[in-house]
Amino acid sequence: MRPNYIPMKAVILAAGKGTRMGDLTANLPKPMVPVDGKPILEYIVEGLRDEAGIREFFIIVGWCGHVIRDHFGKGERWGVEITYGEQAVQDGTGKAPEVAQKWVGNDRFLLTYGDILLRPPTDYAMLVDAFKEEGVIAVKDGEDLTKGGAVILDDKGFMKDLVEKGAFSEVPANAYYNAGIYLLTPRIFEYTARLEKSPRGEYEFTDALKASVKAGDRLRGVTLRHAWADVRDPSVLAELNGRAKS
């Protein structure tokens, strides 16, 4: 156990089907798609357990949620405690974390999307150690910013703005890719409660982050150093599995 270890909970968003995955997720939640024979979600649970000391998990399920429940059960096989909640209406990532709000209580927690793959050695411990203000947002350098959110940091390393899948003309040259991992306080639920649907008809969690920053909360941007992948489509999955075989 690390000397500065502070017990923390983890909330994993695993409700989505992943429509870009096509037939791969016809009967499978996207986070259960295997990389080198192991579901993405299993990498997440094991990584957070082993490298961040997290033992309490809340997994938010939806599409084919029984597959996740059947695989992990209550977490005994992994030496962790897993609680489940269901996102009944697939209306975006903005409202999904509220399913775990009561479980989170007054505790700080790590929130990650269920298709964000980190394989050991990971940066989970570094993110936990960086959690000294109101929150942390993990970012990645050198990624295609048109494929996801672009995080703009101020000169002290705190999030200033976030542009969601913008064109190159809308993204500053010094922006970072939103890596999909956050460390937060329960205060974030004040902002998810006030979300309105975006132009694409969904509640966006990134809008809650932007509202938090606008209100004065400091979200420290932490650049990941080790292997990371946003398994957003079959091409990324194929590359990961091809790399594993080689």
Secondary structure, 3 states (H helix, E strand, C coil): CCCCCCCCEEEEEECCCCHHHHHHHCCCCHHHCEECCEEHHHHHHHHHHHHHCCCEEEEEECCCHHHHHHHHCCCHHHCCEEEEEECCCCCCCCCHHHHHHHHHCCCCEEEEECCEECCCCCCHHHHHHCCCCCEEEEEECCCCHHHCEEEEECCCCEEEEEEECCCHHHCCCCCEEEEEEEEECCCHHHHHCCCCCCCCCCCCHHHHHHHHHHCCCCEEEEECCCCCEECCCHHHHHHHHHHHHC
